[in-house]
Amino acid sequence: MPSATPNLSMRMHPLFDSWDCTLPPLPKRSRLYALKPLGIGTPLVESLSGYVARLADAHAVSLGNLVGRELSALVANPLVHSFRTETGSDPHGFHARTYAINSFGEGTKRWVEALQAGTMQADLHFLTLLPFEHLLWPLAIFRHCRAWCAACYEDSRAQGKVVHESLLWALKMVTFCPRHRQPLEEACPHCSRRAKPITVYSRPGYCAMCQKWLGRHTPEGDRSTFKQHDAEAALWYAGAIGDLLAAAPRIEPTSLRGTFTANFRACVDSIAEGNKSAFAAAVGVHYETVYSLMTGRCLPSIPTLLRVSYYLKIPTISFLERDPAAAEAHWQEARGRVEKRRLPSSRASDAIRAALEQATSEQPPPRLSDVAQRLNYLKLDRLYRVDPKLCRQIASRYHDSVRGHRRKPSDKRFCSLSKMKRALEASLARELPAAAFYVALDLGFVSDLTLRRKFPDLCRKIQDKIDVQNALNIASMGRALKAALHEDPPPSLSQLCERLGCSRSVVLRGHFSALCDQLLERRSAYRVHQIETLRRRLRGLSLESPAVSLEKACKRVGLSRQRLVTLCPEESAAIVAHYDNSLRGRTMQRIAELDRQVRRIVGELHQEGKFPSIKRVTACLGESASHDWTAVPAMIKAAVSELNTRASDPPVIVLVLTGPPAESR
């Protein structure tokens, strides 16, 4: 009989979703906040120094602690070297620095490597000039103190954006903000002090000295007065450098130098028809600079690049285009501008070619040098560059007309004897005659042998007159050298050559070596005397009270800091040490006075029954704690600890012992 109980083994088990219990891959975590760099690919890209300050502010620590205790340990070669003091404390070892970490080189690469290791951001090198490492000359790029646009700070905070330091502000050639068209500021409007670009307590938008907000909208009447031309050039420079920084993510760094050289050569050829002198005069640079940039022998500096861009009104980024056709429109526009101001129309390629074609049919055939003189050229390289075939044809025709065929007795001379004689007599009649060799060249001869053979007396008289003139010149050089020995200060040989019209000092040495040596000895003695006078003056400055900084000492003596340190290293070090000791003493006095105020305020609050919090104490201190705000919490803690210690001490009973009563004696 079948059972009434259903067969459990025949039941269908319910189906459930299968779960994958394997852990999902977790992305790697960064040690520091992974802050995104701001403005990459824009003219106002953030600077690496500003990124470090923003990272420290995000962690609520000072920049010195972030760099010395965290970032420095993330690279093989530490960024700073900390040291342990006698009290056992371990300071971070960071000191104020310049904008050099935004440049290019091994130091900048170490900073980028440390920040990338701490934040895991891979594009931090765009916050520096590392993309232009193979293009720009590395010296004198950045300013020595911090600069900012107060309107940019104020707009960022008003619009709720992240306040950051722009790389554009760090460059020395940038003095205007391209967005607000106003000068950059360097002095704090609250404490009127300038700060180093990177300090221990740097914060984006705040003064590193007084920690007050730097953003504001400057009224029109309070802005610095600039000439219209200077302001226009400054705004152009700021815009041009901004375009260069914005193009950093799109360029190829390794081929940058070759691209620039090719584009610069095309620019000179297109704008000035290859005339380097005319191009140099048009853009306001030296001829040798143009030649070196065309041949790739030197790297362009930022001032040179900006000067060329400003005078030709072409964007700097056009020199970095890998496609030459992309920049052709800029070349053509600048070409018309330069031709109107600098180049005569006769120097255009078409005009030169037309003059060469006309010379090929002239009779008698002219020399190629004569054609160059008609076009106001001193050399023939420009003519050969325009059309070498026509130049060779003109030279060949002239060669054939002079010496190509054997002259028959019936043929006429190409230069008659009377013409030779008149040319020699005209040269002899001048106050400073031309030598027979140059007279022969003007007549079409290749040397002066014919003139000397036909007219030996005239040639001898010309040479005698030249010798007399040379003797007079040499005698005047000797008198000038003797007079220079008694001048105070004695001039250098280069200055003396400029007075006498000599090209180099070797001319003076060739005739008056003893006098030149005496002048150099007197010049050297004068230099030693000047340096000794400078040292005595610096020793006096190192003892002044109040102490004088090295920058003020440089202004007083009228020398740059580098020159002063090179000439007087010991005295400069003494001035720096005296100034540092003075600052340290004033800081200690200020901190001691602040500590006394903190203790007094904490005692008063304790007597009133109020807890001496940091907010209450700093409110009572007012402006006196603005410079040393980081030391106030420790002072409050020490004062509170002292109060607690006094409250926990048991009362001391003082027994006054007197003599026994009179009855007991």
Helices and strands as residue ranges (DSSP letters): G 8-10, H 48-58, H 63-69, G 71-74, G 99-102, H 106-119, G 124-127, G 130-132, H 150-158, H 167-170, E 176-177, E 182-183, G 220-222, H 228-246, G 248-250, H 256-271, H 276-283, H 287-295, H 302-312, G 316-320, G 324-327, H 328-341, G 345-347, H 349-359, H 368-374, H 381-386, H 388-399, I 400-404, H 417-429, H 436-443, H 449-454, H 456-484, H 493-500, H 505-511, H 513-541, H 550-557, H 561-567, H 569-607, H 614-621, G 622-625, H 632-648
